[in-house]
Amino acid sequence: MIILNSRSVALTFQPQLNQVFYQLLGQGLTWIVIVVTPLVCLVPDLMMAAWRARYMRTPVDILMTAEEKGQETVQVIPMVEKQHVAAW
């Protein structure tokens, strides 16, 4: 990108875009968008991971927590999945 924005290359291929890249990177709003956009895109994934960790724990998660606490025995209740029956 920097090579394409240099004066000699830009004048050869597209003179209208000479130094535009440098002007964009010189503005604060561009840097805010570059930093904030990925963070905003990660929020739904992080919220789903937190939701699953808190409310949809698997038996493995329960056993790992019990092992961290030093418990010898743990009662793991298996998750019962709903059976979807197709109505004909």
FIFI-879465 format. One record per residue: x, y, z of N, C-alpha, C, O, CB in turn. Coordinates in steps of 0.001 Angstrom, whole numbers. Last residue first. Glycine has a CB too. Example, Ala and Ser with C-alpha at 12.3 -4.5 7.8 and 13.67 -1.06 7.14 Angstrom:
BEGIN
@nxx:12850 | nyy:-2250 | nzz:7080 | caxx:13670 | cayy:-1060 | cazz:7140 | cxx:12900 | cyy:30 | czz:7870 | oxx:13409 | oyy:1138 | ozz:8039 | cbxx:14084 | cbyy:-598 | cbzz:5725
@nxx:13190 | nyy:-5690 | nzz:7800 | caxx:12300 | cayy:-4500 | cazz:7800 | cxx:13200 | cyy:-3300 | czz:7800 | oxx:14236 | oyy:-3319 | ozz:8465 | cbxx:11308 | cbyy:-4473 | cbzz:9046
//
This chain:
BEGIN
@nxx:-45594 | nyy:-36062 | nzz:10595 | caxx:-45910 | cayy:-36405 | cazz:9210 | cxx:-47328 | cyy:-36099 | czz:8896 | oxx:-47774 | oyy:-36324 | ozz:7771 | cbxx:-45633 | cbyy:-37852 | cbzz:8932
@nxx:-43283 | nyy:-34373 | nzz:12446 | caxx:-44727 | cayy:-34644 | cazz:12318 | cxx:-45041 | cyy:-34885 | czz:10849 | oxx:-44792 | oyy:-34042 | ozz:9987 | cbxx:-45591 | cbyy:-33456 | cbzz:12887
@nxx:-40359 | nyy:-35567 | nzz:13862 | caxx:-40971 | cayy:-34945 | cazz:12688 | cxx:-42440 | cyy:-35345 | czz:12619 | oxx:-42780 | oyy:-36523 | ozz:12722 | cbxx:-40225 | cbyy:-35354 | cbzz:11384
@nxx:-39183 | nyy:-34799 | nzz:16967 | caxx:-39905 | cayy:-35791 | cazz:16185 | cxx:-40603 | cyy:-35072 | czz:15032 | oxx:-41333 | oyy:-34100 | ozz:15227 | cbxx:-40934 | cbyy:-36577 | cbzz:17070
@nxx:-36431 | nyy:-34270 | nzz:18768 | caxx:-37265 | cayy:-33622 | cazz:17771 | cxx:-37884 | cyy:-34692 | czz:16879 | oxx:-37191 | oyy:-35390 | ozz:16139 | cbxx:-36446 | cbyy:-32602 | cbzz:16932
@nxx:-35813 | nyy:-34488 | nzz:22093 | caxx:-35949 | cayy:-35282 | cazz:20892 | cxx:-36903 | cyy:-34572 | czz:19943 | oxx:-38054 | oyy:-34309 | ozz:20291 | cbxx:-36447 | cbyy:-36709 | cbzz:21220
@nxx:-33550 | nyy:-32538 | nzz:23915 | caxx:-34917 | cayy:-32749 | cazz:23456 | cxx:-34899 | cyy:-33564 | czz:22161 | oxx:-34076 | oyy:-33346 | ozz:21271 | cbxx:-35645 | cbyy:-31391 | cbzz:23242
@nxx:-31119 | nyy:-33931 | nzz:26061 | caxx:-31453 | cayy:-33185 | cazz:24857 | cxx:-32877 | cyy:-33520 | czz:24444 | oxx:-33339 | oyy:-34650 | ozz:24608 | cbxx:-30458 | cbyy:-33497 | cbzz:23713
@nxx:-29955 | nyy:-33541 | nzz:29216 | caxx:-30960 | cayy:-34251 | cazz:28432 | cxx:-31325 | cyy:-33377 | czz:27244 | oxx:-31776 | oyy:-32242 | ozz:27397 | cbxx:-32226 | cbyy:-34598 | cbzz:29292
@nxx:-26820 | nyy:-33889 | nzz:30638 | caxx:-27746 | cayy:-32985 | cazz:29956 | cxx:-28686 | cyy:-33803 | czz:29086 | oxx:-28249 | oyy:-34657 | ozz:28313 | cbxx:-26981 | cbyy:-31934 | cbzz:29102
@nxx:-26292 | nyy:-35587 | nzz:33732 | caxx:-26162 | cayy:-35503 | cazz:32269 | cxx:-27220 | cyy:-34576 | czz:31680 | oxx:-28350 | oyy:-34498 | ozz:32161 | cbxx:-26278 | cbyy:-36903 | cbzz:31634
@nxx:-24862 | nyy:-34309 | nzz:36534 | caxx:-26170 | cayy:-34639 | cazz:35978 | cxx:-26064 | cyy:-34506 | czz:34469 | oxx:-25774 | oyy:-33419 | ozz:33969 | cbxx:-27304 | cbyy:-33714 | cbzz:36560
@nxx:-22413 | nyy:-35378 | nzz:38564 | caxx:-22615 | cayy:-34743 | cazz:37258 | cxx:-23940 | cyy:-35227 | czz:36719 | oxx:-24122 | oyy:-36420 | ozz:36475 | cbxx:-21446 | cbyy:-35066 | cbzz:36261
@nxx:-21160 | nyy:-34907 | nzz:41619 | caxx:-22316 | cayy:-35488 | cazz:40951 | cxx:-22562 | cyy:-34698 | czz:39674 | oxx:-22878 | oyy:-33509 | ozz:39708 | cbxx:-23578 | cbyy:-35481 | cbzz:41877
@nxx:-17918 | nyy:-35670 | nzz:42665 | caxx:-18814 | cayy:-34676 | cazz:42077 | cxx:-19962 | cyy:-35412 | czz:41416 | oxx:-19760 | oyy:-36419 | ozz:40737 | cbxx:-18068 | cbyy:-33763 | cbzz:41050
@nxx:-15334 | nyy:-36070 | nzz:45025 | caxx:-16475 | cayy:-36623 | cazz:44300 | cxx:-17378 | cyy:-35492 | czz:43837 | oxx:-17569 | oyy:-34496 | ozz:44534 | cbxx:-17262 | cbyy:-37623 | cbzz:45181
@nxx:-13209 | nyy:-34327 | nzz:45832 | caxx:-12964 | cayy:-35711 | cazz:45439 | cxx:-14092 | cyy:-36272 | czz:44585 | oxx:-13844 | oyy:-36878 | ozz:43542 | cbxx:-12775 | cbyy:-36574 | cbzz:46669
@nxx:-12203 | nyy:-31011 | nzz:45109 | caxx:-13244 | cayy:-31935 | cazz:45533 | cxx:-12960 | cyy:-33326 | czz:44987 | oxx:-12531 | oyy:-33490 | ozz:43845 | cbxx:-14627 | cbyy:-31447 | cbzz:45072
@nxx:-10548 | nyy:-28890 | nzz:44425 | caxx:-9997 | cayy:-29986 | cazz:45206 | cxx:-11033 | cyy:-30958 | czz:45719 | oxx:-10769 | oyy:-31672 | ozz:46686 | cbxx:-9238 | cbyy:-29447 | cbzz:46348
@nxx:-11195 | nyy:-26906 | nzz:42695 | caxx:-11544 | cayy:-26688 | cazz:44098 | cxx:-11021 | cyy:-27798 | czz:45003 | oxx:-11048 | oyy:-27659 | ozz:46226 | cbxx:-13048 | cbyy:-26576 | cbzz:44246
@nxx:-10401 | nyy:-28075 | nzz:40314 | caxx:-9719 | cayy:-26864 | cazz:40763 | cxx:-9982 | cyy:-26595 | czz:42239 | oxx:-9102 | oyy:-26115 | ozz:42954 | cbxx:-10161 | cbyy:-25667 | cbzz:39928
@nxx:-12285 | nyy:-30129 | nzz:40191 | caxx:-10867 | cayy:-30467 | cazz:40347 | cxx:-10066 | cyy:-29266 | czz:40821 | oxx:-9154 | oyy:-29409 | ozz:41636 | cbxx:-10292 | cbyy:-30990 | cbzz:39029
@nxx:-14613 | nyy:-28670 | nzz:39766 | caxx:-14474 | cayy:-29463 | cazz:40989 | cxx:-13018 | cyy:-29830 | czz:41240 | oxx:-12570 | oyy:-29840 | ozz:42386 | cbxx:-15330 | cbyy:-30733 | cbzz:40905
@nxx:-14053 | nyy:-27629 | nzz:37241 | caxx:-14238 | cayy:-26723 | cazz:38375 | cxx:-14059 | cyy:-27467 | czz:39692 | oxx:-13432 | oyy:-26958 | ozz:40621 | cbxx:-15627 | cbyy:-26067 | cbzz:38323
@nxx:-13978 | nyy:-29991 | nzz:35748 | caxx:-12788 | cayy:-29143 | cazz:35830 | cxx:-12874 | cyy:-28188 | czz:37013 | oxx:-11884 | oyy:-27963 | ozz:37708 | cbxx:-12605 | cbyy:-28354 | cbzz:34531
@nxx:-16624 | nyy:-30904 | nzz:36060 | caxx:-15523 | cayy:-31689 | cazz:36605 | cxx:-14247 | cyy:-30866 | czz:36730 | oxx:-13508 | oyy:-31016 | ozz:37704 | cbxx:-15269 | cbyy:-32905 | cbzz:35734
@nxx:-17958 | nyy:-28870 | nzz:34665 | caxx:-18266 | cayy:-29109 | cazz:36075 | cxx:-17133 | cyy:-29884 | czz:36739 | oxx:-16727 | oyy:-29558 | ozz:37855 | cbxx:-19598 | cbyy:-29876 | cbzz:36219
@nxx:-16914 | nyy:-29175 | nzz:32100 | caxx:-16698 | cayy:-27917 | cazz:32828 | cxx:-16930 | cyy:-28110 | czz:34324 | oxx:-16187 | oyy:-27578 | ozz:35149 | cbxx:-17628 | cbyy:-26813 | cbzz:32288
@nxx:-17928 | nyy:-31729 | nzz:31502 | caxx:-16481 | cayy:-31529 | cazz:31579 | cxx:-16157 | cyy:-30247 | czz:32346 | oxx:-15228 | oyy:-30229 | ozz:33154 | cbxx:-15866 | cbyy:-31478 | cbzz:30164
@nxx:-20683 | nyy:-31261 | nzz:31362 | caxx:-20138 | cayy:-32085 | cazz:32437 | cxx:-18621 | cyy:-31932 | czz:32597 | oxx:-18101 | oyy:-32001 | ozz:33711 | cbxx:-20476 | cbyy:-33537 | cbzz:32185
@nxx:-21053 | nyy:-27741 | nzz:30567 | caxx:-21007 | cayy:-29148 | cazz:30186 | cxx:-20485 | cyy:-29962 | czz:31372 | oxx:-19901 | oyy:-29394 | ozz:32295 | cbxx:-20110 | cbyy:-29360 | cbzz:28921
@nxx:-23215 | nyy:-25049 | nzz:31237 | caxx:-21984 | cayy:-25766 | cazz:31550 | cxx:-22107 | cyy:-27221 | czz:31139 | oxx:-23144 | oyy:-27851 | ozz:31343 | cbxx:-21656 | cbyy:-25660 | cbzz:33043
@nxx:-24734 | nyy:-22708 | nzz:30579 | caxx:-24786 | cayy:-23948 | cazz:29795 | cxx:-23508 | cyy:-24753 | czz:30006 | oxx:-22812 | oyy:-25092 | ozz:29049 | cbxx:-24985 | cbyy:-23638 | cbzz:28288
@nxx:-24273 | nyy:-20408 | nzz:32136 | caxx:-25583 | cayy:-21054 | cazz:32160 | cxx:-25656 | cyy:-22391 | czz:31425 | oxx:-26601 | oyy:-23146 | ozz:31655 | cbxx:-26583 | cbyy:-20136 | cbzz:31578
@nxx:-21523 | nyy:-19633 | nzz:31946 | caxx:-22301 | cayy:-19432 | cazz:33167 | cxx:-23550 | cyy:-20300 | czz:33224 | oxx:-23851 | oyy:-20873 | ozz:34271 | cbxx:-22691 | cbyy:-17985 | cbzz:33290
@nxx:-20545 | nyy:-20285 | nzz:29460 | caxx:-19748 | cayy:-20657 | cazz:30627 | cxx:-20570 | cyy:-20548 | czz:31910 | oxx:-20334 | oyy:-21295 | ozz:32859 | cbxx:-18498 | cbyy:-19773 | cbzz:30724
@nxx:-22507 | nyy:-19141 | nzz:27814 | caxx:-22333 | cayy:-20595 | cazz:27842 | cxx:-21566 | cyy:-21041 | czz:29083 | oxx:-21900 | oyy:-22060 | ozz:29689 | cbxx:-21604 | cbyy:-21066 | cbzz:26582
@nxx:-22036 | nyy:-16422 | nzz:28390 | caxx:-23351 | cayy:-17023 | cazz:28636 | cxx:-23223 | cyy:-18546 | czz:28744 | oxx:-23771 | oyy:-19157 | ozz:29661 | cbxx:-24346 | cbyy:-16642 | cbzz:27505
@nxx:-19409 | nyy:-16102 | nzz:27469 | caxx:-19707 | cayy:-15898 | cazz:28890 | cxx:-21044 | cyy:-16534 | czz:29255 | oxx:-21169 | oyy:-17126 | ozz:30327 | cbxx:-19724 | cbyy:-14395 | cbzz:29229
@nxx:-19842 | nyy:-16597 | nzz:24754 | caxx:-18926 | cayy:-17456 | cazz:25501 | cxx:-19183 | cyy:-17321 | czz:27002 | oxx:-19174 | oyy:-18318 | ozz:27725 | cbxx:-17456 | cbyy:-17103 | cbzz:25170
@nxx:-21570 | nyy:-14488 | nzz:24127 | caxx:-22040 | cayy:-15865 | cazz:24004 | cxx:-21143 | cyy:-16816 | czz:24783 | oxx:-21639 | oyy:-17751 | ozz:25412 | cbxx:-22099 | cbyy:-16282 | cbzz:22533
@nxx:-19829 | nyy:-12303 | nzz:24562 | caxx:-21044 | cayy:-12435 | cazz:25363 | cxx:-21599 | cyy:-13864 | czz:25290 | oxx:-22055 | oyy:-14393 | ozz:26304 | cbxx:-22106 | cbyy:-11428 | cbzz:24888
@nxx:-17897 | nyy:-12763 | nzz:22612 | caxx:-17512 | cayy:-12799 | cazz:24019 | cxx:-18730 | cyy:-12957 | czz:24926 | oxx:-18672 | oyy:-13659 | ozz:25935 | cbxx:-16747 | cbyy:-11531 | cbzz:24388
@nxx:-19467 | nyy:-12432 | nzz:20305 | caxx:-18807 | cayy:-13701 | cazz:20568 | cxx:-18414 | cyy:-13827 | czz:22035 | oxx:-18584 | oyy:-14890 | ozz:22633 | cbxx:-17577 | cbyy:-13850 | cbzz:19682
@nxx:-20301 | nyy:-9712 | nzz:20533 | caxx:-21283 | cayy:-10807 | cazz:20558 | cxx:-20646 | cyy:-12171 | czz:20857 | oxx:-21227 | oyy:-12976 | ozz:21586 | cbxx:-22014 | cbyy:-10873 | cbzz:19223
@nxx:-17649 | nyy:-8352 | nzz:20512 | caxx:-18560 | cayy:-8305 | cazz:21658 | cxx:-19595 | cyy:-9429 | czz:21632 | oxx:-19765 | oyy:-10076 | ozz:22666 | cbxx:-19267 | cbyy:-6966 | cbzz:21697
@nxx:-16191 | nyy:-8269 | nzz:18165 | caxx:-15925 | cayy:-9356 | cazz:19100 | cxx:-16913 | cyy:-9419 | czz:20258 | oxx:-17004 | oyy:-10449 | ozz:20925 | cbxx:-14541 | cbyy:-9221 | cbzz:19640
@nxx:-16967 | nyy:-5938 | nzz:16898 | caxx:-17300 | cayy:-7214 | cazz:16253 | cxx:-17080 | cyy:-8399 | czz:17192 | oxx:-17725 | oyy:-9434 | ozz:17027 | cbxx:-16466 | cbyy:-7398 | cbzz:14986
@nxx:-15849 | nyy:-4047 | nzz:18562 | caxx:-17308 | cayy:-4130 | cazz:18490 | cxx:-17733 | cyy:-5460 | czz:17857 | oxx:-18749 | oyy:-6037 | ozz:18246 | cbxx:-17882 | cbyy:-2938 | cbzz:17682
@nxx:-13139 | nyy:-4515 | nzz:17960 | caxx:-13639 | cayy:-4707 | cazz:19316 | cxx:-15155 | cyy:-4862 | czz:19330 | oxx:-15685 | oyy:-5720 | ozz:20036 | cbxx:-13224 | cbyy:-3538 | cbzz:20203
@nxx:-12942 | nyy:-3819 | nzz:15233 | caxx:-12744 | cayy:-5212 | cazz:15654 | cxx:-13263 | cyy:-5485 | czz:17063 | oxx:-13774 | oyy:-6573 | ozz:17332 | cbxx:-11274 | cbyy:-5565 | cbzz:15584
@nxx:-13670 | nyy:-954 | nzz:15571 | caxx:-14445 | cayy:-1897 | cazz:14762 | cxx:-14193 | cyy:-3360 | czz:15138 | oxx:-15160 | oyy:-4093 | ozz:15347 | cbxx:-14126 | cbyy:-1692 | cbzz:13299
@nxx:-11674 | nyy:424 | nzz:17052 | caxx:-12979 | cayy:138 | cazz:17647 | cxx:-13753 | cyy:-926 | czz:16867 | oxx:-14443 | oyy:-1736 | ozz:17486 | cbxx:-13800 | cbyy:1412 | cbzz:17727
@nxx:-9369 | nyy:711 | nzz:15416 | caxx:-9283 | cayy:63 | cazz:16717 | cxx:-10650 | cyy:-396 | czz:17216 | oxx:-10770 | oyy:-1498 | ozz:17751 | cbxx:-8654 | cbyy:1005 | cbzz:17727
@nxx:-10238 | nyy:1948 | nzz:13074 | caxx:-9374 | cayy:772 | cazz:12966 | cxx:-9327 | cyy:8 | czz:14286 | oxx:-9254 | oyy:-1221 | ozz:14279 | cbxx:-7956 | cbyy:1184 | cbzz:12544
@nxx:-11621 | nyy:4145 | nzz:14132 | caxx:-12363 | cayy:3109 | cazz:13404 | cxx:-11536 | cyy:1832 | czz:13312 | oxx:-12081 | oyy:738 | ozz:13459 | cbxx:-12746 | cbyy:3602 | cbzz:11988
@nxx:-9461 | nyy:5572 | nzz:15181 | caxx:-10545 | cayy:5139 | cazz:16064 | cxx:-11328 | cyy:4007 | czz:15406 | oxx:-11660 | oyy:3019 | ozz:16061 | cbxx:-11485 | cbyy:6323 | cbzz:16403
@nxx:-8024 | nyy:6096 | nzz:12872 | caxx:-7434 | cayy:5217 | cazz:13885 | cxx:-8490 | cyy:4727 | czz:14872 | oxx:-8420 | oyy:3593 | ozz:15346 | cbxx:-6313 | cbyy:5945 | cbzz:14636
@nxx:-9828 | nyy:7839 | nzz:11602 | caxx:-9407 | cayy:6603 | cazz:10947 | cxx:-8849 | cyy:5617 | czz:11961 | oxx:-9169 | oyy:4429 | ozz:11913 | cbxx:-8364 | cbyy:6896 | cbzz:9867
@nxx:-9927 | nyy:9997 | nzz:13375 | caxx:-11114 | cayy:9169 | cazz:13183 | cxx:-10765 | cyy:7839 | czz:12521 | oxx:-11359 | oyy:6814 | ozz:12855 | cbxx:-12147 | cbyy:9913 | cbzz:12343
@nxx:-7431 | nyy:11287 | nzz:13107 | caxx:-7736 | cayy:10518 | cazz:14306 | cxx:-8920 | cyy:9590 | czz:14140 | oxx:-8927 | oyy:8497 | ozz:14708 | cbxx:-7991 | cbyy:11441 | cbzz:15442
@nxx:-5457 | nyy:11180 | nzz:10160 | caxx:-6667 | cayy:11624 | cazz:10846 | cxx:-6975 | cyy:10701 | czz:12025 | oxx:-6797 | oyy:9486 | ozz:11941 | cbxx:-7862 | cbyy:11667 | cbzz:9867
@nxx:-3375 | nyy:10053 | nzz:8814 | caxx:-3079 | cayy:11229 | cazz:9623 | cxx:-4281 | cyy:11737 | czz:10398 | oxx:-4139 | oyy:12642 | ozz:11221 | cbxx:-2554 | cbyy:12323 | cbzz:8752
@nxx:-4376 | nyy:8148 | nzz:7182 | caxx:-3721 | cayy:7703 | cazz:8411 | cxx:-3348 | cyy:8865 | czz:9318 | oxx:-3036 | oyy:8653 | ozz:10490 | cbxx:-2484 | cbyy:6902 | cbzz:8078
@nxx:-5285 | nyy:9820 | nzz:5091 | caxx:-6220 | cayy:9045 | cazz:5900 | cxx:-5606 | cyy:8621 | czz:7231 | oxx:-6244 | oyy:8724 | ozz:8279 | cbxx:-6683 | cbyy:7819 | cbzz:5131
@nxx:-2873 | nyy:10796 | nzz:4059 | caxx:-3840 | cayy:11731 | cazz:4637 | cxx:-4843 | cyy:10995 | czz:5520 | oxx:-5212 | oyy:11493 | ozz:6584 | cbxx:-4575 | cbyy:12500 | cbzz:3528
@nxx:-1723 | nyy:8451 | nzz:3089 | caxx:-1054 | cayy:9182 | cazz:4173 | cxx:-2004 | cyy:10176 | czz:4839 | oxx:-1944 | oyy:10373 | ozz:6052 | cbxx:183 | cbyy:9921 | cbzz:3636
@nxx:-3549 | nyy:7869 | nzz:1053 | caxx:-3329 | cayy:6925 | cazz:2133 | cxx:-2686 | cyy:7618 | czz:3340 | oxx:-3080 | oyy:7378 | ozz:4481 | cbxx:-2452 | cbyy:5763 | cbzz:1650
@nxx:-3226 | nyy:10020 | nzz:-713 | caxx:-4497 | cayy:9850 | cazz:-3 | cxx:-4318 | cyy:8932 | czz:1206 | oxx:-4880 | oyy:9194 | ozz:2269 | cbxx:-5575 | cbyy:9282 | cbzz:-950
@nxx:-1001 | nyy:10455 | nzz:-2372 | caxx:-903 | cayy:10821 | cazz:-952 | cxx:-2213 | cyy:10668 | czz:-166 | oxx:-2294 | oyy:11153 | ozz:963 | cbxx:-433 | cbyy:12241 | cbzz:-840
@nxx:-2897 | nyy:10292 | nzz:-5256 | caxx:-1569 | cayy:10600 | cazz:-4739 | cxx:-1667 | cyy:11113 | czz:-3298 | oxx:-2350 | oyy:12105 | ozz:-3041 | cbxx:-867 | cbyy:11643 | cbzz:-5638
@nxx:-5159 | nyy:9646 | nzz:-6672 | caxx:-4996 | cayy:9081 | cazz:-5340 | cxx:-3617 | cyy:9349 | czz:-4736 | oxx:-3226 | oyy:8675 | ozz:-3783 | cbxx:-5242 | cbyy:7601 | cbzz:-5390
@nxx:-5017 | nyy:10663 | nzz:-9221 | caxx:-5976 | cayy:11270 | cazz:-8298 | cxx:-5763 | cyy:10793 | czz:-6854 | oxx:-6155 | oyy:11486 | ozz:-5915 | cbxx:-7404 | cbyy:10951 | cbzz:-8746
@nxx:-3258 | nyy:9115 | nzz:-10758 | caxx:-2782 | cayy:10376 | cazz:-10186 | cxx:-3740 | cyy:10988 | czz:-9160 | oxx:-3304 | oyy:11764 | ozz:-8309 | cbxx:-2542 | cbyy:11367 | cbzz:-11290
@nxx:-2578 | nyy:5996 | nzz:-11000 | caxx:-3792 | cayy:6757 | cazz:-10728 | cxx:-3409 | cyy:8062 | czz:-10018 | oxx:-3256 | oyy:8082 | ozz:-8796 | cbxx:-4798 | cbyy:5921 | cbzz:-9864
@nxx:-46 | nyy:5163 | nzz:-12158 | caxx:-1248 | cayy:4339 | cazz:-12223 | cxx:-2542 | cyy:5129 | czz:-12011 | oxx:-3501 | oyy:4952 | ozz:-12761 | cbxx:-1160 | cbyy:3246 | cbzz:-11199
@nxx:1844 | nyy:7305 | nzz:-12017 | caxx:1822 | cayy:6396 | cazz:-13165 | cxx:476 | cyy:5686 | czz:-13280 | oxx:-89 | oyy:5609 | ozz:-14371 | cbxx:2950 | cbyy:5364 | cbzz:-13050
@nxx:1416 | nyy:8534 | nzz:-9592 | caxx:1244 | cayy:9331 | cazz:-10807 | cxx:1177 | cyy:8449 | czz:-12043 | oxx:519 | oyy:8807 | ozz:-13020 | cbxx:2381 | cbyy:10337 | cbzz:-10949
@nxx:2058 | nyy:6384 | nzz:-7896 | caxx:701 | cayy:6913 | cazz:-7939 | cxx:454 | cyy:7739 | czz:-9195 | oxx:-616 | oyy:7645 | ozz:-9795 | cbxx:429 | cbyy:7754 | cbzz:-6708
@nxx:4824 | nyy:6105 | nzz:-8355 | caxx:3912 | cayy:5009 | cazz:-8703 | cxx:2480 | cyy:5517 | czz:-8817 | oxx:1758 | oyy:5127 | ozz:-9735 | cbxx:3993 | cbyy:3881 | cbzz:-7654
@nxx:5795 | nyy:8621 | nzz:-7454 | caxx:6059 | cayy:8161 | cazz:-8825 | cxx:5096 | cyy:7047 | czz:-9243 | oxx:4605 | oyy:7051 | ozz:-10372 | cbxx:7507 | cbyy:7667 | cbzz:-8949
@nxx:4807 | nyy:8853 | nzz:-4717 | caxx:4488 | cayy:9824 | cazz:-5769 | cxx:4673 | cyy:9253 | czz:-7171 | oxx:3777 | oyy:9391 | ozz:-8004 | cbxx:5351 | cbyy:11058 | cbzz:-5611
@nxx:3333 | nyy:6013 | nzz:-3137 | caxx:4471 | cayy:6900 | cazz:-3388 | cxx:4192 | cyy:7728 | czz:-4641 | oxx:3421 | oyy:7320 | ozz:-5509 | cbxx:5794 | cbyy:6084 | cbzz:-3546
@nxx:1337 | nyy:4226 | nzz:-2930 | caxx:1026 | cayy:5601 | cazz:-2580 | cxx:2198 | cyy:6547 | czz:-2769 | oxx:2061 | oyy:7756 | ozz:-2579 | cbxx:559 | cbyy:5665 | cbzz:-1166
@nxx:2391 | nyy:1768 | nzz:-3440 | caxx:1418 | cayy:2307 | cazz:-4399 | cxx:1096 | cyy:3765 | czz:-4134 | oxx:627 | oyy:4468 | ozz:-5030 | cbxx:140 | cbyy:1493 | cbzz:-4361
@nxx:3916 | nyy:1514 | nzz:-1123 | caxx:4593 | cayy:1644 | cazz:-2416 | cxx:3641 | cyy:2231 | czz:-3450 | oxx:4030 | oyy:3088 | ozz:-4243 | cbxx:5130 | cbyy:276 | cbzz:-2896
@nxx:1926 | nyy:1221 | nzz:784 | caxx:2806 | cayy:2393 | cazz:858 | cxx:3515 | cyy:2610 | czz:-470 | oxx:3699 | oyy:3748 | ozz:-901 | cbxx:3839 | cbyy:2231 | cbzz:1991
@nxx:825 | nyy:-1184 | nzz:0 | caxx:0 | cayy:0 | cazz:0 | cxx:873 | cyy:1252 | czz:0 | oxx:586 | oyy:2221 | ozz:-702 | cbxx:-941 | cbyy:-5 | cbzz:1204
//
